[in-house]
Amino acid sequence: MARRLVHRAAVAEVFVTDAVVLGEDHFLIGSQWPRDHTLYHPDVHRRSDPLLFAETIRQALVYLAHWHYGVPLSHRFVGYDMDFEITDPGAMCVGGKPLPVELDARWQWTDRRPPRRYGARLEVTLSVGGRSCGRGSLRVVALDERSYRIIRGRIGGAESATVPPEEPSLRLAPGLVGRLRNKDSVLAPGSSAAEWLLRPDLDHAVLFDHPTDHLPLMVLLEGFRQLGHLMTHPAAPRPGGPALTLVSAAVDCLAFGEVGVPTRLVVREDVTAVDPWAERRLRLDALQGDTPIASCASVWAPMRPATAGELPVGLPVPCA
């Protein structure tokens, strides 16, 4: 798979492998998820990172746009909304080899005005090792350079404030946000317990795989995920309570997120049940100044031990 067809600069960040046409606007997308990854690594239960699914949806849409629908490689892609749901986390256990992944994908035009503007939505069903385990969608618009510059001049790039020089020591420890390396933490404390700052490392090789003039959708999603992990994994967990994992997220992009403007993540809703084995639902907003740029509704669910039938080939002990 050519890197440019999925808008990646690094070969290691290309997850889509191929695609076949099943019918009109209907495709089967092949992907291979790594056993490990610097950012999207398996969790403590050895289940694949759900954001691998999100990134694979993004790559699948971009690939189909260029490969099948002829959208020029020079066009700029702008995300409007993305959602995904993991319906069977046990199917995502990492074993002794990379996971074979398939997306049953259906394409829908939402605003097609060639050659300058192509709006589309991709709906997918996820299968891992032949086992259906999730669904998701992504809506974007692809614009030629002139159209993109007009939109950026109209609704983006007007702010002149800048982010203070990076101070990695101010970011939260990676373990608190479910990551392994200091550079992978994107959160810093805000002005209250319900507010945090999105402070990604602009040199991060995965989050900023190539130059960009705005905050990518996947960077915002990573910020929402890390804040969700922080809220659902308290320093003093309830005795006997299970660990929670992200099983669904729906992100709405409301405006361009400027790289040079401070971004706040705010907790709008936190639905927590008394039962420690119940789901927890969060709604988080990203704001620059008083302007909302994105919103995320997510569900975190308790993990149960995997059964023997859920174990992939090469996995010596059960996933927990």
N, C-alpha and C positions, 0 to 999 in steps of 0.2 A: 504494500500500500504506500503510495507516494505521500510524503508528509504534507505537502501543500494541499492535498485534497481533503484533509481534515483540519487544516489550519494549525498544525503543530510544527515546531522547529526541530524538536529532538525526536529521533527515531524511537527512543524508549517510551515516549508518551503517546505513541500511536497504538490504539487498542482495536480499532476496526480492521478486519483482515480482508473481507471480500463481501460481495452482495450478488444476489440473483433476483431476476424479475419473476414474480409469481403471477402477476396479472396487472391490469391497469391500476397504477398508483399503489401497487402492493408488492412488497419486497421481503426477502429473507436476508438479514444482515448477519454476517459472521464476525465474531470477535474472540479475542483470547485475553483473559485477565491474568495478570502475573500472580505468582504465589506470594510475592511480597512487592512492596513499592515504597519509595522514600516518603511519600505523603499519604497515599491511599493504601495503607497497610492493613492487614487483617486485625480484628480486635482480639481481646483476650480469650474469646471463645473460638478463635480461628475462623471466623466468618468474614467474607470479603467486605470491604468498605462499601456501603451503599452509594457513596459518591463516585465510585467506579462506574456504577450503573448510570448515574447522571451524566458523567463525562462521555460514556459510550453513546448515550442518546444524542448528545451534542455533536459528536463526531459523525454519527450515522446521518443526521440531517444534513450536515455540511457536505458529506461525501455524496449523498444522493443528489443534492442541488447541483453539484459540479458534474458528476459522472453521468447521471441519467437525464437531468433537466437542462443542462447546458448553461447554468448560471455562470457568468464569467468569473475567473479566479481573482480578478481585481476588485470584485464587489465587496463591500463591507457588510458584515452580518451583525444585526442588532437584535438581542433577545427581548421578547415581551413577557413571556411567562414559561415556567417549567414546573412539572410536577412528577413525582414518582412514588410508587408504593411497593414495598417488599411484602408479598403475601405469604411466602414460605422461606423464612430465614435459614432453615435447616439445609436447604438446597445449595446454599452459598458457602458451605464449609470448604476450606482450602485443604487439599491433600498433598500427595507427592508429585503432582504435576500441575501446570497451569490449567485454569478452568475453561472448558469449551463453552462459549456463550453464543446464543442466537437471539436476534430480535426479529419478531414478526412485525413488520412495519407497514403502516398505511399513511400515504401522503395526501394532504389536502391543501389546495391553493386557497389563500385567504385574501390576497390583494396582489394580483398579478398584472403588472403594467410594464412589460418588457419594452426596451432593453434596460431601463433604468431601475425598476423596482420589482422585486419578487417577494411577496409575502406568503408564508406557508406554515403549516402545522404538521408535525409528525407524531403519530400515535403508535406506541410499540407495546408488545407483550414480550416479557423476558423469559427465556428458558436457559437453564444451566445444566449441562450434561443431559439434555433431553427432558428436563423436568421443569414445568412451568412454575415460576416463582415470583412474578412481579409484572407491573405495568407502569407506563410513564408517557409523557408527552412533552413537546417543546414547540413553541411558536416564535418565529423570527421574521424579520424582513431583511432582505439583501439589497443594498443600494449601491449605485455607481458612485464614483468619487464626488461628483458635483452635487448629487442629491444628499449624500452624507454630509458634506460640508454645509449645505443649506440648513439641514436639521440641527447640526451641531451649533451653528451660529444662532439659531432661533431658540433652542431649548437647552443648550449646554455651553460650557466654556465661558460663561459670563462672570463667574466668581473669580476674585483676585486673591482671596485668602490662600495661604499655603500651609501645608503641614510642617510642624517643627522638625528639625533634623532628627533622623531616626535614633531612638535610644532603646536598643534591644532589651536592656535590663528592665525597662518598664513593662514589657509584655509579661503576661502570665506564664508561669512555668508550664511546659508542654504537657506534663502529666495531668494538670488540672483541666485541660481542654481536650484530652484524649489523643494527644499526639506524642511523638517520641523525641523529636529534636527541637532545640530552642528556636531555630529559624522557622519551624512550622507553626508556631503559635502566632495567631493574628490578633489576639485580644489584649487590650491594656485597660486598667481600671478607669472608670468614668467618674462623674461627679456624684453618683449615688449608687446604691445597691442594685437598682433596676436599670442602670445605664452603663454601657461599656463603649470603648473606642475600638474601631476597626483599624488596626495598624499593621498591615502585612508588610513583609520584607519585599521591597520593590525589585530586588535582585533574585527573588526566589525562582529557582529553575523550573518549577512546575506551575505555580500560580501565575507567573509572568514569563511564560515560555517564549514569548516574542513581544516586541514593543507594542504598546497600546496607549491611546489617549484618554481612556476612561477605565473605570473599575470593571473587569470582566464579570459576567454572571457567576462563573464558578468561584471567583474570589468572594463575592457576596454570599454565595451558598456556603462556602467554607466558614465564613464568619458566623453565619446563623447556626451552622452545625456545632461549632466550638462553643458558642454561648449556650446552646441547648445541652451539650454534654456537661458544661459547668453547672447548670441548674439542676440537672437530673442525677448528678453524682456528687452529693455534698461531702464535705470533709468528714462529717460524722453521720454515716448512713444509718438508717433504722436497722436494729438487730434483726437478722433473718430476712431482710429485704433483698430482692434480687437486683442485679445490675440491669439497667435499661439500655436499649439500643434504638437508634433511629430507624424507623420502619416506613415513614412517609414524610414527604415535604412538598409544599406547593409555594413557589416563589413568584410574585408579581413584580415586574420591573416597571417603575412608575416614571423614572427620569434617569438621565445619564448620571452616573456617579463619577465625579471628577477626581482624578488621582491626587491633585494638589489641594484638596479641600478636606478638612477634618470630617470624619464620618462617625456618627454615634449609632450604636445599636441599643434599642430601647425595648424593654419587656412590656407588651401591651396586654397580654392575657396569659395566665398560668393556671390551668385546670388540673388540680392534683386530687386524686381520690384518697380516702382514708385507707383503703385496701392497698398494701404495698405491692400486690401483684396486678394492680390495675394499670391501664395506660395513662400516660401523662401527655397533655396537649398544651402546646405553646404557640403563641403568636408574637413574633418579633418584628420590629420595624427598623429600617436603616434610614437615617436622616443626615442631610448636610445643611447646617443652619436649621431653619424651620421647615425645610422642604423634604418630604418623604421621597426617597429614591427607590426603595424596595420594601416589600413586606413578605414574611414567610410564616406559614402555618405548618407546624410539624407535629408528629406523633412519635412518642418514645414508648416502647413496649418492653415488658420484662422478658428476659431470655429463659428458656427452659432447656434442660439437657437434650441433646439430639438422640434419637433412637438409633438402633443398629441399622435400620433400613435407610437412614439419612446419610450414613457415612460414605464419602466418596472413596474411590479406589486409592490406596496409598496412604490413607489416614489410619495410624496405628491405634489411637485411642479416641473415645467419643468426644465430640464438641460439647462444651458445657454451655 
